[in-house]
Amino acid sequence: MHQTDGWKKLAKNKMALSGLAIIGLLFFIALFARFLSPYDPNFINIDAILLPPSGKHPLGTDQLGRDILSRMMEGAAVSLKVGLAATGVSLTIGTLLGALSGYYGRWVDTLIMRFVDVMLCFPSLFLILAVIAFLEPSIVNIMVVIGLTSWMGVARLVRADFISLKQRDFILAARAIGAGDLRIIFIHMLPNALASLLVAAALGIGGAIMAESALSFLGIGVQPPTPSWGNILMAGKDNLDIAWWMSLFPGLAIVITVIGYNLLGEGIRDALDPRLTKF
C-alpha cells in the first residue's frame, strides 16, 4: 500500500484521531504552561493547604497550599521533555543496531541479537533503578537512562524490516550500480522502515512518561520543587485519606496521556501496514 493511502486511512481512524487530539492538547499545555497556569506552581500558601477542588482552585491544593492545576500544567512540560528525549535516545540506538544487524547478518546479527537478549533478561525498571542508584536524580539523567534501557524493541523491529528489505529488487539494483553500504542503509532502506519507527516512537513516548512517573513516585526521579506528575502523585499518597484529589488528577493525566500515545501508535500501525489493509 502506498504511504499516501496509508495517511488517508489514518485520517479516517477515529481512535487514532482521538489519540492525536489528546497528544495535541498535551503539547499545547506543555508549551504554554507558564501563560495558562492560574498560579505560580511553586508558590506556597499556608492559608490554602489541602483545599478541595473549587472555583478558585479547580483541582484543589496540596499539603503546602500550592495549586495542583498549575503544578500539573508545569508537570506536563516535564513529562513531554522526558518522553521526547528518552524516545529519541532509544530510537537512535535501536535503529542503528537493528539496521546493522539486519543488513549485515551473520556474526554481526548474532552478536547484536545476543546482546539484545541479555538486555531483555532484566526488567526495564530494574535496569533504570540500578543506573539511577549511581547517578544524581535529575531530568537529564532520567531522560538518558530511560532511553538507554528501552531501545531493544526498536532494534528488533528495524532488524526485521531490514531482513525483509535487503532482498528487494530496488536494493539489488542499488548494489548493482555500485551504491555503498551506508548509502543503501540510510538512503534506500531506512525510509522504508519509517512506519515501524513511527509506531515505536508513539508507543515509546508513552512508555517513557510512565517510567518517569514511576521513578518520581518512588522519589528517585524528578526532584521537588520541580513538579512532575509522578512526584505530585507521590505527595498525594501521603494524604490519600483526606485529600483524594492529589492522587486522582495526576493519575488520570498519566493514564489519559499514555492511552493517547497508544491509540496514535496503533492507528499508525493499522494505516501503514499493508498486511492489515482490508479490501
Protein Blocks (a to p, Z undefined) as FASTA:
>chain_A
ZZklmmmmmmmmmklmmmmmmmmmmmmmmmmmmmmpmbdfkbccfklgoiacdfklmnop
afkopafklmmmmmmmmmmmmmmmmmmmmmmmmmmmmmmmmmngmmlmmmmmmmmmmmmm
pcfklmmmmmmmmpccdfklmmmmmmmmmmmmmmmmmmmmmmmmmmpmklmmmmmnopaf
klmmmmmmmmmmmmmmmmmmmmmmmmmmmmmmmmmmnopaccdfbdcfklmmmmmmmmmm
mmmmlmmmmmmmmmmmmmmmmmmmmmmmmmmmmklpcZZ
